[in-house]
Amino acid sequence: MRKKTTIVDIANHLGITPSAVSKAFSGHPRISDKTKKAVLATAEKLGYQPNYLATGLRKGRSGLIGVLVPGIHLSFFGTVIKAIEETLGEGGYNVIIAQSQDSHEKESAHLEGFIKAQVEGIIASVALDTRSADHYKRIGAQVPVVLFDRTLRELEVSKVVVDDHLGSVKAVDHLVSKGYRKVAHIGGYEHIEPFRLRIQGYREALDKHNLDVPEEYLRQCKLTITDGKEIMCDLLDLPQPPDAIYAASDLPAYGALTVLKERGYKIPEEFGIVGFSNEAYTSMVTPTITTMEQHTENIGLLAAKSVMDQLDHLYHGKEYIPQQNVLTPKLIVRDSTNR
């Protein structure tokens, strides 16, 4: 393996001190332009790679932001990360990306890893297994934290979310307007704030339309395709099965759709389906799936701007009050409900 070129190598090559080389790189006024040019030319010739992290830490800055998501396999999180990375890049920051895989233990380990990597701030979406905010409170005492999409109610940090309650109301109102009367909900776990609000909106919307919500119509799960399939099978086997599903994610909505098609149900004539997130595949399957648009790119943009705003306040000695950005979800009507 080739030995890594150091500042000492450049100094020896030019016959100057390592200190002079270091000062040349930092643009020190006592170093002549001739020497600065010679140092840069020699660095390029020898293949020198400066340690920007070490340089940043000497200045009290690393230029790194940690981004933690449940998984990058979902286009929702992939699109959010893309917007975060582009926005932070324009602001002079780089990102470190990690996945919790919806595990509390992995989430805690990654947060600690971010701190060891000297990140200046953290942007995260909470794992489904996380029921306590203690680890976020501990990390939030050290660096600015911004939560997006999946948040924790008791955590007083900046958040970027959609109006999940309103999204549920819009979904149920739409299904009722299409003539569906027995609407079941495949929800996420209620201890995660957006899913609590989606369940609340679902209940209130059905109550508004004077429709019953049998307890067996409301199911909480990890919102996977498999969950959607299993829950749909259970619901269809009830003495009074539903005639529509509103799912808190597009994955279980797709799982439910698969079971209904296998059992010969006509969609949307006999059964309606609404998902949440507007994943790319919802417009490609047959029938296409009605869903809620979360304005994913805007979520990433606002999360990145929020963490940079906090850092700007911090480095200028100003107080920062946590902010909550709430976006309005948009109903995307497709074939699965358009009867």
The 8 nearest C-alpha neighbors of each residue, nearest first, counted from 0:
[[1, 2, 3, 4, 46, 5, 47, 45],
 [0, 2, 3, 4, 46, 45, 47, 5],
 [3, 1, 4, 0, 5, 46, 47, 8],
 [2, 4, 1, 5, 47, 48, 46, 0],
 [3, 5, 47, 8, 2, 45, 46, 6],
 [6, 4, 7, 8, 3, 47, 9, 48],
 [5, 7, 9, 8, 17, 10, 20, 4],
 [6, 8, 10, 5, 17, 9, 11, 16],
 [9, 7, 11, 5, 6, 10, 12, 4],
 [8, 10, 12, 6, 7, 11, 13, 41],
 [9, 11, 7, 15, 17, 13, 8, 16],
 [12, 10, 14, 8, 13, 9, 7, 15],
 [11, 13, 9, 10, 14, 8, 41, 15],
 [14, 12, 10, 11, 15, 9, 38, 37],
 [13, 15, 11, 12, 10, 16, 9, 17],
 [16, 14, 10, 13, 11, 19, 17, 20],
 [15, 17, 19, 18, 10, 20, 14, 11],
 [18, 16, 20, 10, 7, 19, 6, 21],
 [19, 17, 21, 16, 20, 22, 15, 10],
 [18, 20, 22, 16, 17, 21, 23, 15],
 [21, 19, 23, 17, 18, 22, 10, 24],
 [22, 20, 18, 24, 23, 19, 17, 25],
 [21, 23, 19, 25, 27, 24, 20, 26],
 [22, 24, 35, 20, 26, 21, 25, 27],
 [23, 25, 21, 22, 26, 20, 35, 39],
 [24, 26, 22, 23, 27, 21, 20, 28],
 [27, 25, 23, 24, 22, 28, 30, 35],
 [26, 28, 22, 29, 25, 30, 23, 24],
 [29, 27, 30, 26, 31, 22, 23, 32],
 [30, 28, 27, 31, 22, 26, 23, 19],
 [31, 29, 28, 27, 23, 34, 32, 35],
 [30, 32, 34, 33, 35, 29, 28, 23],
 [31, 33, 35, 34, 36, 30, 37, 23],
 [32, 34, 36, 31, 35, 37, 30, 38],
 [35, 33, 37, 31, 36, 32, 38, 30],
 [34, 36, 32, 23, 38, 37, 33, 39],
 [37, 35, 39, 33, 34, 38, 40, 32],
 [36, 38, 34, 40, 35, 39, 41, 33],
 [37, 39, 35, 41, 36, 40, 42, 34],
 [40, 38, 42, 36, 41, 37, 35, 43],
 [41, 39, 37, 43, 42, 38, 36, 44],
 [42, 40, 44, 38, 43, 39, 45, 37],
 [43, 41, 47, 39, 45, 44, 40, 46],
 [42, 44, 46, 40, 41, 45, 47, 39],
 [45, 43, 41, 42, 46, 40, 47, 39],
 [44, 46, 42, 43, 47, 41, 4, 9],
 [47, 45, 43, 44, 42, 48, 4, 41],
 [46, 48, 42, 4, 45, 43, 49, 5],
 [49, 47, 46, 50, 4, 42, 5, 3],
 [50, 48, 51, 47, 5, 54, 6, 52],
 [51, 49, 52, 53, 54, 48, 55, 47],
 [50, 52, 54, 53, 49, 55, 61, 56],
 [51, 53, 55, 54, 50, 61, 56, 62],
 [54, 52, 56, 55, 51, 50, 57, 61],
 [55, 53, 51, 57, 52, 56, 50, 58],
 [56, 54, 61, 60, 52, 58, 53, 57],
 [55, 57, 59, 60, 53, 58, 61, 54],
 [58, 56, 54, 55, 59, 53, 60, 52],
 [57, 59, 55, 56, 60, 54, 61, 53],
 [58, 60, 56, 57, 55, 61, 54, 119],
 [61, 59, 55, 56, 58, 62, 119, 57],
 [62, 60, 55, 63, 56, 52, 118, 117],
 [61, 63, 92, 60, 93, 119, 64, 55],
 [64, 62, 118, 93, 61, 94, 92, 119],
 [65, 63, 94, 120, 118, 121, 119, 95],
 [66, 64, 121, 95, 94, 113, 96, 118],
 [65, 67, 96, 122, 123, 121, 95, 97],
 [66, 68, 123, 97, 98, 96, 122, 124],
 [67, 69, 98, 124, 70, 123, 99, 97],
 [70, 68, 100, 99, 101, 98, 126, 124],
 [71, 69, 98, 68, 72, 100, 73, 99],
 [70, 72, 77, 73, 76, 68, 98, 69],
 [73, 71, 70, 74, 77, 76, 75, 69],
 [74, 72, 75, 71, 76, 77, 70, 278],
 [73, 75, 77, 76, 78, 278, 72, 279],
 [76, 74, 73, 78, 77, 79, 295, 278],
 [77, 75, 79, 78, 74, 71, 73, 80],
 [78, 76, 74, 80, 71, 75, 79, 81],
 [77, 79, 81, 75, 76, 80, 74, 296],
 [78, 80, 299, 76, 82, 81, 77, 296],
 [81, 79, 83, 77, 78, 82, 84, 76],
 [80, 82, 78, 84, 79, 83, 85, 77],
 [83, 81, 299, 79, 85, 80, 300, 296],
 [84, 82, 299, 80, 303, 86, 81, 85],
 [83, 85, 87, 81, 82, 86, 88, 80],
 [84, 86, 88, 82, 83, 87, 81, 89],
 [87, 85, 83, 89, 88, 84, 82, 300],
 [86, 88, 90, 92, 84, 89, 85, 303],
 [89, 87, 85, 92, 91, 90, 86, 84],
 [88, 90, 86, 87, 91, 85, 92, 84],
 [89, 91, 87, 88, 92, 86, 307, 85],
 [92, 90, 88, 89, 87, 62, 93, 86],
 [91, 93, 62, 88, 87, 90, 63, 94],
 [94, 92, 63, 88, 62, 64, 87, 91],
 [93, 95, 64, 63, 65, 96, 84, 66],
 [94, 96, 65, 66, 64, 97, 63, 93],
 [97, 95, 66, 67, 65, 94, 98, 68],
 [96, 98, 67, 66, 68, 109, 99, 95],
 [99, 97, 68, 70, 69, 100, 67, 96],
 [98, 100, 106, 69, 101, 105, 102, 68],
 [101, 99, 69, 102, 98, 70, 126, 105],
 [102, 100, 126, 127, 69, 99, 128, 103],
 [103, 101, 105, 100, 128, 104, 99, 126],
 [102, 104, 129, 106, 128, 105, 107, 126],
 [105, 103, 107, 106, 102, 108, 99, 129],
 [106, 104, 108, 99, 102, 107, 103, 109],
 [105, 107, 99, 103, 109, 104, 108, 102],
 [108, 106, 110, 104, 105, 109, 103, 111],
 [107, 109, 105, 111, 106, 110, 112, 104],
 [108, 110, 112, 106, 111, 107, 105, 113],
 [111, 109, 113, 107, 112, 108, 106, 114],
 [110, 112, 114, 108, 113, 109, 107, 115],
 [113, 111, 109, 115, 110, 114, 108, 116],
 [112, 114, 116, 110, 111, 115, 118, 65],
 [113, 115, 117, 111, 116, 112, 118, 110],
 [116, 114, 112, 117, 113, 111, 118, 110],
 [115, 117, 113, 114, 118, 112, 63, 111],
 [118, 116, 114, 115, 119, 61, 113, 63],
 [119, 117, 63, 64, 120, 116, 113, 114],
 [118, 120, 64, 63, 142, 117, 61, 62],
 [119, 121, 143, 64, 142, 118, 144, 65],
 [120, 122, 65, 144, 64, 66, 145, 143],
 [123, 121, 145, 66, 146, 144, 65, 67],
 [124, 122, 67, 146, 66, 68, 147, 125],
 [123, 125, 149, 68, 147, 146, 148, 67],
 [124, 126, 149, 150, 123, 127, 129, 69],
 [127, 125, 101, 129, 128, 69, 102, 103],
 [126, 128, 101, 129, 125, 191, 221, 102],
 [129, 127, 103, 102, 126, 101, 130, 125],
 [130, 128, 103, 126, 127, 131, 125, 102],
 [129, 131, 128, 190, 132, 191, 127, 103],
 [132, 130, 133, 129, 134, 151, 135, 153],
 [131, 133, 135, 134, 136, 154, 130, 151],
 [132, 134, 136, 135, 131, 137, 138, 154],
 [135, 133, 137, 136, 132, 138, 107, 131],
 [136, 134, 138, 132, 137, 133, 139, 154],
 [137, 135, 139, 133, 134, 138, 132, 140],
 [136, 138, 134, 135, 140, 139, 133, 141],
 [137, 139, 135, 140, 141, 136, 134, 142],
 [140, 138, 136, 141, 142, 137, 144, 143],
 [139, 141, 138, 137, 142, 136, 143, 135],
 [140, 142, 139, 138, 143, 137, 114, 120],
 [141, 143, 120, 139, 140, 119, 144, 138],
 [142, 144, 120, 139, 121, 306, 309, 145],
 [145, 143, 121, 139, 122, 120, 156, 142],
 [144, 146, 122, 157, 158, 156, 121, 306],
 [147, 145, 158, 123, 124, 122, 150, 159],
 [146, 148, 159, 124, 158, 160, 149, 123],
 [147, 149, 160, 124, 150, 159, 193, 146],
 [150, 148, 124, 125, 147, 193, 191, 192],
 [149, 151, 192, 125, 146, 148, 191, 147],
 [152, 150, 192, 154, 153, 191, 132, 149],
 [151, 153, 154, 192, 150, 191, 155, 190],
 [154, 152, 151, 155, 132, 131, 150, 156],
 [153, 155, 151, 152, 156, 132, 136, 135],
 [156, 154, 153, 321, 157, 152, 136, 151],
 [157, 155, 321, 154, 145, 144, 158, 146],
 [156, 158, 321, 322, 145, 323, 146, 144],
 [159, 157, 146, 323, 147, 145, 324, 156],
 [158, 160, 147, 324, 323, 325, 302, 298],
 [161, 159, 148, 325, 147, 326, 324, 158],
 [160, 162, 326, 325, 163, 327, 328, 293],
 [161, 163, 165, 327, 164, 325, 326, 166],
 [164, 162, 166, 197, 165, 161, 196, 193],
 [165, 163, 200, 196, 197, 167, 166, 162],
 [164, 166, 168, 162, 167, 163, 169, 200],
 [167, 165, 163, 169, 164, 168, 328, 170],
 [168, 166, 200, 170, 201, 197, 164, 169],
 [167, 169, 165, 204, 171, 200, 170, 166],
 [168, 170, 172, 166, 167, 171, 173, 165],
 [171, 169, 167, 173, 168, 172, 166, 174],
 [170, 172, 174, 168, 173, 169, 175, 167],
 [173, 171, 169, 175, 170, 174, 168, 176],
 [172, 174, 176, 170, 171, 175, 169, 177],
 [175, 173, 171, 177, 176, 179, 172, 170],
 [174, 176, 179, 178, 172, 177, 173, 180],
 [175, 177, 173, 174, 178, 172, 179, 171],
 [178, 176, 174, 175, 179, 173, 338, 336],
 [177, 179, 175, 176, 180, 174, 338, 173],
 [180, 178, 175, 174, 177, 181, 242, 243],
 [179, 181, 182, 175, 178, 242, 210, 243],
 [182, 180, 241, 242, 179, 243, 183, 210],
 [181, 183, 243, 244, 241, 180, 242, 184],
 [184, 182, 216, 244, 217, 241, 243, 245],
 [185, 183, 245, 217, 246, 186, 244, 216],
 [186, 184, 246, 218, 219, 247, 217, 245],
 [187, 185, 219, 247, 184, 218, 246, 220],
 [186, 188, 219, 194, 220, 221, 222, 189],
 [187, 189, 219, 190, 191, 220, 194, 186],
 [188, 190, 195, 191, 194, 187, 192, 219],
 [191, 189, 188, 192, 130, 195, 194, 151],
 [192, 190, 189, 194, 188, 193, 151, 195],
 [191, 193, 195, 194, 150, 151, 152, 190],
 [194, 192, 196, 195, 163, 149, 191, 197],
 [193, 195, 197, 187, 196, 189, 192, 191],
 [196, 194, 189, 192, 198, 193, 197, 199],
 [195, 197, 164, 199, 193, 194, 198, 163],
 [196, 198, 194, 164, 200, 163, 167, 199],
 [199, 197, 201, 195, 196, 200, 194, 202],
 [198, 200, 196, 202, 197, 201, 195, 203],
 [201, 199, 164, 167, 197, 203, 168, 198],
 [202, 200, 198, 167, 204, 199, 203, 168],
 [203, 201, 199, 205, 200, 204, 206, 198],
 [202, 204, 206, 200, 205, 201, 207, 199],
 [203, 205, 207, 168, 201, 206, 202, 200],
 [206, 204, 210, 208, 207, 202, 203, 209],
 [205, 207, 209, 203, 208, 204, 210, 202],
 [208, 206, 204, 205, 209, 203, 210, 202],
 [207, 209, 205, 206, 210, 204, 175, 172],
 [210, 208, 206, 207, 205, 211, 204, 212],
 [209, 211, 205, 208, 206, 212, 180, 207],
 [212, 210, 213, 209, 205, 206, 181, 180],
 [211, 213, 214, 216, 210, 202, 205, 217],
 [214, 212, 216, 215, 211, 217, 183, 181],
 [215, 213, 216, 217, 212, 218, 183, 211],
 [214, 216, 213, 217, 218, 234, 212, 183],
 [217, 215, 183, 214, 213, 184, 218, 212],
 [216, 218, 184, 215, 214, 183, 185, 219],
 [217, 219, 185, 186, 184, 216, 220, 215],
 [220, 218, 186, 187, 188, 185, 217, 221],
 [219, 221, 187, 222, 188, 186, 218, 226],
 [222, 220, 223, 187, 127, 226, 188, 219],
 [223, 221, 220, 251, 226, 187, 248, 250],
 [222, 224, 226, 225, 251, 250, 221, 227],
 [223, 225, 254, 251, 250, 227, 226, 228],
 [224, 226, 228, 223, 227, 229, 254, 251],
 [227, 225, 223, 229, 224, 228, 230, 222],
 [251, 226, 228, 254, 255, 224, 225, 230],
 [227, 229, 254, 255, 225, 231, 226, 230],
 [228, 230, 226, 232, 231, 227, 225, 233],
 [231, 229, 233, 227, 232, 228, 226, 234],
 [230, 232, 234, 228, 255, 233, 229, 227],
 [231, 233, 229, 235, 230, 234, 228, 236],
 [234, 232, 230, 236, 231, 235, 229, 237],
 [235, 233, 231, 236, 237, 232, 240, 230],
 [234, 236, 240, 232, 237, 233, 231, 241],
 [235, 237, 233, 234, 232, 238, 240, 239],
 [236, 238, 240, 239, 234, 235, 233, 241],
 [239, 237, 240, 236, 235, 234, 241, 233],
 [238, 240, 237, 241, 235, 236, 234, 181],
 [241, 239, 237, 235, 234, 238, 242, 236],
 [242, 240, 181, 243, 182, 183, 239, 234],
 [241, 243, 270, 181, 179, 182, 271, 240],
 [244, 242, 271, 182, 270, 241, 272, 183],
 [245, 243, 272, 183, 182, 184, 246, 273],
 [244, 246, 273, 184, 274, 272, 183, 185],
 [247, 245, 185, 274, 248, 252, 184, 186],
 [246, 248, 186, 275, 274, 185, 187, 245],
 [249, 247, 275, 246, 274, 250, 276, 251],
 [248, 250, 274, 252, 275, 251, 253, 276],
 [249, 251, 224, 253, 252, 223, 248, 254],
 [227, 252, 250, 224, 254, 253, 223, 222],
 [253, 251, 249, 255, 250, 274, 254, 246],
 [252, 254, 256, 250, 251, 255, 249, 257],
 [255, 253, 227, 224, 228, 251, 257, 256],
 [256, 254, 227, 228, 252, 231, 258, 253],
 [255, 257, 253, 259, 254, 258, 252, 260],
 [256, 258, 254, 260, 255, 259, 261, 253],
 [259, 257, 261, 255, 260, 256, 228, 262],
 [260, 258, 262, 256, 264, 261, 257, 255],
 [259, 261, 263, 257, 262, 258, 264, 256],
 [262, 260, 258, 259, 263, 257, 264, 256],
 [263, 261, 259, 260, 264, 258, 257, 265],
 [262, 264, 260, 261, 259, 265, 258, 266],
 [265, 263, 259, 260, 262, 266, 269, 270],
 [264, 266, 269, 268, 267, 263, 270, 260],
 [267, 265, 268, 270, 269, 335, 264, 271],
 [266, 268, 335, 271, 336, 270, 269, 338],
 [269, 267, 266, 265, 338, 270, 271, 336],
 [270, 268, 265, 267, 266, 264, 242, 271],
 [269, 271, 242, 267, 243, 266, 268, 265],
 [272, 270, 243, 336, 267, 335, 244, 266],
 [273, 271, 244, 335, 243, 245, 336, 289],
 [272, 274, 245, 289, 290, 246, 244, 288],
 [275, 273, 290, 249, 246, 252, 248, 245],
 [274, 276, 248, 291, 290, 249, 247, 277],
 [277, 275, 292, 291, 278, 293, 248, 249],
 [278, 276, 292, 290, 291, 275, 279, 281],
 [277, 279, 276, 280, 281, 74, 75, 249],
 [278, 280, 281, 282, 277, 74, 283, 75],
 [279, 281, 283, 282, 278, 284, 277, 287],
 [282, 280, 288, 279, 283, 287, 278, 284],
 [281, 283, 287, 280, 284, 279, 288, 333],
 [284, 282, 280, 281, 287, 285, 279, 286],
 [283, 285, 287, 286, 281, 282, 280, 288],
 [286, 284, 287, 283, 288, 334, 282, 335],
 [285, 287, 334, 284, 335, 288, 266, 333],
 [286, 288, 282, 285, 284, 334, 281, 333],
 [289, 287, 281, 335, 333, 290, 334, 286],
 [290, 288, 333, 332, 273, 331, 335, 274],
 [289, 291, 274, 275, 273, 331, 277, 330],
 [290, 292, 275, 330, 276, 329, 277, 331],
 [291, 293, 329, 277, 276, 328, 294, 330],
 [292, 294, 328, 295, 276, 291, 161, 329],
 [295, 293, 297, 296, 292, 298, 328, 326],
 [294, 296, 298, 293, 297, 79, 75, 78],
 [295, 297, 299, 298, 82, 79, 294, 78],
 [296, 298, 300, 299, 295, 294, 301, 82],
 [297, 299, 295, 301, 296, 300, 302, 159],
 [300, 298, 79, 83, 82, 302, 296, 297],
 [299, 301, 297, 303, 82, 298, 302, 83],
 [300, 302, 304, 298, 303, 299, 305, 297],
 [303, 301, 305, 299, 304, 300, 298, 159],
 [304, 302, 83, 300, 305, 306, 301, 87],
 [305, 303, 301, 307, 302, 306, 308, 300],
 [304, 306, 302, 308, 303, 307, 301, 309],
 [305, 307, 309, 308, 303, 304, 310, 145],
 [308, 306, 310, 304, 309, 305, 311, 303],
 [307, 309, 311, 305, 306, 310, 304, 312],
 [310, 308, 306, 312, 307, 311, 313, 305],
 [311, 309, 313, 307, 312, 308, 314, 306],
 [310, 312, 308, 314, 309, 313, 307, 315],
 [313, 311, 317, 309, 315, 310, 314, 316],
 [312, 314, 310, 316, 311, 315, 317, 309],
 [313, 315, 311, 316, 312, 310, 317, 309],
 [316, 314, 312, 313, 317, 311, 310, 318],
 [315, 317, 313, 314, 312, 318, 311, 319],
 [318, 316, 312, 315, 313, 319, 314, 311],
 [317, 319, 312, 320, 316, 313, 309, 315],
 [318, 320, 312, 309, 321, 317, 313, 308],
 [319, 321, 322, 318, 157, 156, 309, 155],
 [322, 320, 157, 156, 319, 323, 155, 158],
 [321, 323, 157, 320, 158, 324, 156, 305],
 [324, 322, 158, 157, 159, 325, 321, 160],
 [323, 325, 159, 158, 160, 322, 326, 301],
 [326, 324, 160, 161, 162, 159, 323, 327],
 [325, 327, 161, 162, 160, 328, 324, 294],
 [326, 328, 162, 161, 329, 325, 293, 165],
 [329, 327, 293, 292, 166, 161, 291, 326],
 [328, 330, 292, 291, 331, 327, 293, 166],
 [331, 329, 291, 290, 332, 292, 328, 169],
 [330, 332, 290, 289, 291, 329, 333, 292],
 [333, 331, 289, 330, 290, 337, 334, 336],
 [334, 332, 289, 288, 287, 335, 337, 336],
 [333, 335, 337, 287, 336, 286, 288, 289],
 [334, 336, 267, 288, 272, 271, 333, 286],
 [337, 335, 271, 267, 334, 338, 272, 333],
 [338, 336, 334, 335, 333, 267, 332, 177],
 [337, 267, 336, 268, 177, 334, 335, 266]]
